[in-house]
Amino acid sequence: NAGVTQTPKFRVLKTGQSMTLLCAQDMNHEYMYWYRQDPGMGLRLIHYSVGEGTTAKGEVPDGYNVSRLKKQNFLLGLESAAPSQTSVYFCASSYSPGTGGAGTGELFFGEGSRLTVL
Amino acid sequence: QQPVQSPQAVILREGEDAVINCSSSKALYSVHWYRQKHGEAPVFLMILLKGGEQKGHEKISASFNEKKQQSSLYLTASQLSYSGTYFCGTEDYGGSQGNLIFGKGTKLSVKP
């Protein structure tokens, strides 16, 4: 049982290059998330999806695009990478509704993808 | 808007207790707690819902005060394995379902 898998784990880009991070989950979860983690900033929500074909902006969506064409996959794209996007990116998924029939359930995180933009 | 966690960092000796607080300026219907060890992904601890539902995890428990829009995580008789950074995540009534926002974290260090 793989859970949440992120690819690639590491990537170095030059400013202006584009790339896509792939998140795949095998738990049939409805909700999927992309967070970025920077020192002292905690986990900041980039985009999320509450179901196949839907996406929504989080706290820091600028410079990123996402797609959820299949329920098990959530893609995060950087069209023109900038040094400010150097970060560790975490994907997560959860069932919904959560415990008690309301809200988001437990988040299952991937191992993270470390991106460096030079 | 990110919830505010306090303290930012705490150092304990094994066996001591700690409390980590999480507060929001918005009315909340759920609070999540996660622990992250260095170089690893965050791991779920518990969810607290409006209405007082509470979960515990070993010697870690939490409370949710809806009126004060606050939650507290209680770690009793701390163990070395409790070291890590603790994050609270909140969903508020003004946001969309699924919009789970985390605080900046509280770094807990447990010394022998």
Interface residues (C-beta under 8 A of the other chain):
Chain A: Y31 Y33 Y35 G40 M41 G42 L43 R44 L45 Y48 S49 V50 A56 G58 E59 F90 S96 G98 T99 G100 A102 G103 T104 G105 E106 L107 F108 F109 G110 E111 G112
Chain B: Q2 Y29 S30 H32 Y34 E40 A41 P42 V43 F44 I47 L49 K50 G51 E53 K55 F87 G89 E91 S96 Q97 G98 N99 L100 I101 F102 G103 K104 G105
